[in-house]
Amino acid sequence: MELPLIPVLPLNVTDQMGRRVAVPFPPRRIVSLVPSQTELLFDLGLGARVVGVTKFCIYPAEARTAAAVIGGTKNFNFDKIAALKPDLIIGNKEENYQQGIEELAANYPVWLSDISNLPDALDMIRRVGFIAGAKEKAAALADTIEASFAGLTTPGNQAAAVSAAYFIWRKPYMVAATGTFIDDMLRRAGFANVFAGLSRYPEITAEQLVSAAPQRLFLSSEPYPFGNKHIAEFQAICPNAKIEIVDGELFSWYGSRLRQSAAYFSQLR
């Protein structure tokens, strides 16, 4: 379906990195470099304007057929992007790589998100909706997500929360610690991160895990594909912990998938 011709006007905005970006408004040819933000654009009814996505943009199912695949989140195909003639590129500080973003920003409007907690995610949803021409839909979506998290009952203080460790990788073991979106989700779900004293995504040893003694141990379905076969491995290290595979997308995707997260967290308790 062809979009009606709408006058394109310049819109000067600030992204979540504090960078000033001049975006044609409304943008008609969007390249999304982040899976959760690709899903958001489609859920806001903007799929017809998305011309480029990454190979990891698996939602919605038609994203990689409706738009051109321009490589991965950390290895862009610049020739493919150039052929798409984007008037807006949407990326993320953590999921993309600085050199590639800088090269793209020299030629196109690039808007970057920077997300470490739920308020950041809600702000991103509202801002992306505004700059892409779906302000009202984005505001309604953010309000719905915010209300779902407000409905979560959490311990009155972190000392009363159930202690937990969240694994994102194996060989070496890596966990989500302070400063990550996952850490904020754990807290909102009612868990106290036993590795909160560490930063970002540290490598840890089995000895550190034993010393931390988490009551719950979450093995994420992504980026490492933990499965039931790995539970015994961790049970041998922490025989008293409850160990389970969790949906990594509902802990780490910060776009419209957050609509499902609060209900999922309630079931984990």
Phi, psi and omega per residue, in radians:
M1 nan 2.247 3.140
E2 -1.388 2.381 3.083
L3 -1.357 2.494 3.096
P4 -1.128 2.561 3.121
L5 -1.248 2.124 -3.132
I6 -2.113 2.375 3.128
P7 -0.984 2.345 3.128
V8 -1.689 2.163 -3.125
L9 -2.080 2.622 3.100
P10 -1.273 2.397 3.109
L11 -2.235 2.055 3.116
N12 -1.642 2.063 -3.080
V13 -2.273 2.921 3.050
T14 -1.999 2.307 3.116
D15 -1.536 -3.084 -3.064
Q16 -1.326 -0.049 3.031
M17 -1.658 -0.034 -3.096
G18 1.454 0.195 -3.124
R19 -1.503 2.414 3.054
R20 -1.456 2.279 -3.090
V21 -2.296 2.256 3.059
A22 -1.657 1.991 -3.051
V23 -2.009 2.253 3.001
P24 -1.065 2.326 -3.094
F25 -2.146 2.214 -0.043
P26 -1.428 2.560 3.087
P27 -1.190 2.486 -3.084
R28 -1.974 -0.298 -3.084
R29 -2.353 1.626 -3.019
I30 -1.798 2.333 2.976
V31 -1.909 2.199 3.120
S32 -1.895 2.225 -3.077
L33 -1.792 0.154 -3.062
V34 -2.388 2.195 -3.093
P35 -0.947 -0.813 -3.082
S36 -1.185 -0.515 3.110
Q37 -1.408 -0.478 2.999
T38 -1.105 -0.847 3.119
E39 -1.023 -0.702 3.117
L40 -1.042 -0.829 -3.121
L41 -1.024 -0.753 3.116
F42 -1.156 -0.724 3.139
D43 -1.178 -0.374 3.069
L44 -1.506 0.074 3.124
G45 1.420 0.345 -3.071
L46 -1.865 0.250 -3.084
G47 -0.982 -0.597 -3.120
A48 -1.162 -0.307 -3.134
R49 -1.684 -0.146 -3.130
V50 -1.485 1.969 -3.074
V51 -1.820 -0.255 -3.115
G52 -2.556 2.417 3.126
V53 -2.470 2.994 3.083
T54 -1.596 2.939 3.120
K55 -1.206 -0.237 3.124
F56 -1.630 0.000 -3.136
C57 -1.424 1.425 -3.000
I58 -1.582 -0.150 3.094
Y59 -2.173 2.391 -0.181
P60 -1.190 2.986 -3.046
A61 -1.013 -0.535 -3.071
E62 -1.510 -0.027 -3.046
A63 -0.995 -0.741 -3.052
R64 -1.452 -0.077 3.025
T65 -1.829 -0.538 3.118
A66 -1.309 -0.472 -3.116
A67 -2.180 2.833 3.105
A68 -1.346 2.503 3.081
V69 -1.565 2.139 -3.007
I70 -1.872 0.376 -3.140
G71 1.911 -2.726 3.141
G72 -1.731 -3.053 -3.128
T73 -1.314 -0.349 -3.112
K74 -2.150 0.217 3.036
N75 -2.627 1.488 -3.104
F76 -1.325 2.593 2.961
N77 -1.683 1.748 -3.023
F78 -1.151 -0.560 3.120
D79 -1.161 -0.713 3.115
K80 -1.136 -0.709 3.120
I81 -1.115 -0.757 3.137
A82 -1.056 -0.686 -3.129
A83 -1.143 -0.415 -3.122
L84 -1.424 -0.253 -3.138
K85 0.862 0.992 -3.091
P86 -1.199 2.539 3.006
D87 -1.856 -0.008 3.010
L88 -2.754 2.294 3.027
I89 -2.079 2.269 -3.129
I90 -1.987 2.162 -3.112
G91 -2.345 -2.904 -3.115
N92 -2.551 2.456 -3.096
K93 -0.983 -0.797 -3.038
E94 -1.443 -0.732 -3.015
E95 -1.372 -0.406 3.103
N96 -1.832 3.132 -3.074
Y97 -2.070 2.474 -2.950
Q98 -1.012 -0.806 -3.090
Q99 -1.067 -0.745 3.139
G100 -1.153 -0.715 3.116
I101 -1.112 -0.739 -3.141
E102 -1.097 -0.680 3.121
E103 -1.146 -0.716 3.117
L104 -1.179 -0.712 -3.092
A105 -1.150 -0.336 3.096
A106 -1.262 -0.291 -3.060
N107 -2.161 -0.336 -3.051
Y108 -2.445 2.790 2.990
P109 -1.219 2.102 3.141
V110 -2.099 2.080 3.127
W111 -1.854 2.144 -3.070
L112 -1.933 2.390 2.975
S113 -1.641 2.757 3.101
D114 -2.531 1.797 -2.886
I115 -2.197 2.133 3.078
S116 -2.233 -0.037 3.125
N117 -2.759 3.063 -3.093
L118 -1.068 -0.801 3.103
P119 -0.981 -0.664 3.088
D120 -1.071 -0.741 -3.112
A121 -1.141 -0.746 3.131
L122 -1.141 -0.675 3.086
D123 -1.095 -0.746 3.121
M124 -1.060 -0.804 -3.119
I125 -1.022 -0.815 -3.124
R126 -1.146 -0.723 -3.106
R127 -1.226 -0.727 3.104
V128 -1.094 -0.731 3.086
G129 -1.037 -0.709 -3.132
F130 -1.136 -0.885 -3.047
I131 -1.290 -0.394 -3.111
A132 -1.644 -0.090 3.060
G133 1.653 0.440 3.107
A134 -2.356 0.875 -3.015
K135 -1.024 -0.847 -3.057
E136 -1.169 -0.755 3.123
K137 -1.093 -0.725 -3.128
A138 -1.155 -0.727 3.129
A139 -1.105 -0.725 3.127
A140 -1.132 -0.716 3.122
L141 -1.108 -0.817 3.139
A142 -1.078 -0.694 3.119
D143 -1.110 -0.706 3.136
T144 -1.116 -0.785 3.133
I145 -1.114 -0.778 -3.120
E146 -1.060 -0.725 -3.140
A147 -1.157 -0.635 -3.135
S148 -1.150 -0.639 3.101
F149 -1.307 -0.566 3.099
A150 -1.111 -0.466 3.135
G151 -1.372 -0.160 3.103
L152 -1.330 2.236 3.056
T153 -1.602 2.198 -3.128
T154 -2.134 2.769 3.128
P155 -0.983 2.594 -3.125
G156 -1.096 -0.465 3.061
N157 -2.517 2.752 -3.034
Q158 -1.153 -0.437 3.139
A159 -1.133 -0.465 -3.130
A160 -1.540 -0.118 -3.103
A161 -1.316 2.732 3.097
V162 -1.304 2.265 -3.112
S163 -1.317 2.477 -3.063
A164 -2.612 2.707 2.999
A165 -2.182 2.456 -3.085
Y166 -2.112 1.963 -3.085
F167 -1.679 2.317 3.097
I168 -1.949 -0.214 -3.069
W169 -2.653 2.761 3.132
R170 -2.301 2.428 -3.128
K171 0.986 1.253 0.037
P172 -1.486 2.820 3.041
Y173 -1.157 2.280 3.070
M174 -2.332 2.469 -3.110
V175 -2.186 2.855 3.005
A176 -1.570 2.203 -3.103
A177 -2.162 -2.745 -3.056
T178 -1.055 2.481 3.083
G179 1.596 0.037 -3.141
T180 -1.851 2.709 3.075
F181 -1.087 -0.660 3.128
I182 -1.054 -0.716 3.125
D183 -1.052 -0.718 3.113
D184 -1.151 -0.687 3.101
M185 -1.131 -0.709 3.092
L186 -1.017 -0.813 -3.123
R187 -1.091 -0.756 -3.136
R188 -1.194 -0.451 3.110
A189 -1.420 -0.105 3.084
G190 1.738 0.345 -3.119
F191 -2.036 2.609 3.080
A192 -1.840 2.067 -3.087
N193 -1.238 2.043 -3.106
V194 -1.201 -0.262 3.116
F195 -1.879 0.461 -3.137
A196 -1.130 -0.322 3.119
G197 -1.361 -0.165 3.120
L198 -1.784 2.952 -3.050
S199 -1.961 2.386 3.005
R200 1.062 -2.010 -3.056
Y201 -2.174 1.277 -3.050
P202 -1.347 2.680 2.926
E203 -1.379 2.455 3.082
I204 -2.309 2.825 3.115
T205 -1.790 2.893 3.063
A206 -1.055 -0.617 3.135
E207 -1.124 -0.699 3.092
Q208 -1.134 -0.641 3.131
L209 -1.164 -0.755 3.106
V210 -1.044 -0.776 -3.127
S211 -1.127 -0.647 -3.127
A212 -1.250 -0.518 3.061
A213 0.841 1.020 3.119
P214 -1.192 2.545 3.051
Q215 -1.316 -0.565 3.124
R216 -2.175 2.517 3.132
L217 -2.302 2.004 -3.085
F218 -1.782 2.187 3.069
L219 -1.837 1.998 -3.029
S220 -1.337 2.538 3.100
S221 -1.273 -0.209 3.096
E222 -2.700 2.689 0.039
P223 -1.307 -0.453 3.031
Y224 -1.457 2.342 -3.089
P225 -1.424 1.201 3.084
F226 -1.043 2.505 3.108
G227 -2.424 3.136 -3.093
N228 -1.009 -0.501 -3.127
K229 -1.125 -0.310 -3.114
H230 -1.583 -0.203 -3.074
I231 -1.082 -0.753 -3.127
A232 -1.060 -0.639 3.128
E233 -1.030 -0.779 -3.128
F234 -1.386 -0.520 3.120
Q235 -1.130 -0.557 3.102
A236 -1.175 -0.513 3.135
I237 -1.443 -0.740 -3.111
C238 -2.160 1.343 -3.043
P239 -1.091 -0.377 -3.107
N240 -1.671 -0.045 -3.107
A241 -1.525 2.607 2.973
K242 -1.537 2.113 -3.023
I243 -2.010 2.339 -3.133
E244 -2.649 2.689 3.035
I245 -1.449 2.297 3.135
V246 -2.113 2.761 3.130
D247 -1.313 1.808 -3.101
G248 -1.102 -0.508 3.140
E249 -1.117 -0.630 -3.101
L250 -1.371 -0.204 3.044
F251 -1.719 -0.425 -2.969
S252 -2.193 -0.245 3.097
W253 -1.469 2.152 -2.969
Y254 -1.860 0.406 3.082
G255 -1.858 -2.438 -3.060
S256 -1.168 -0.305 3.096
R257 -1.102 -0.323 3.098
L258 -1.072 -0.277 3.077
R259 -1.033 -0.471 -3.090
Q260 -1.663 -0.222 -2.932
S261 -1.204 -0.829 -3.060
A262 -1.046 -0.769 3.121
A263 -1.103 -0.668 3.120
Y264 -1.140 -0.750 -3.139
F265 -1.094 -0.644 3.117
S266 -1.048 -0.593 -3.120
Q267 -1.339 -0.314 -3.117
L268 -1.370 -0.301 -3.025
R269 -1.273 nan nan
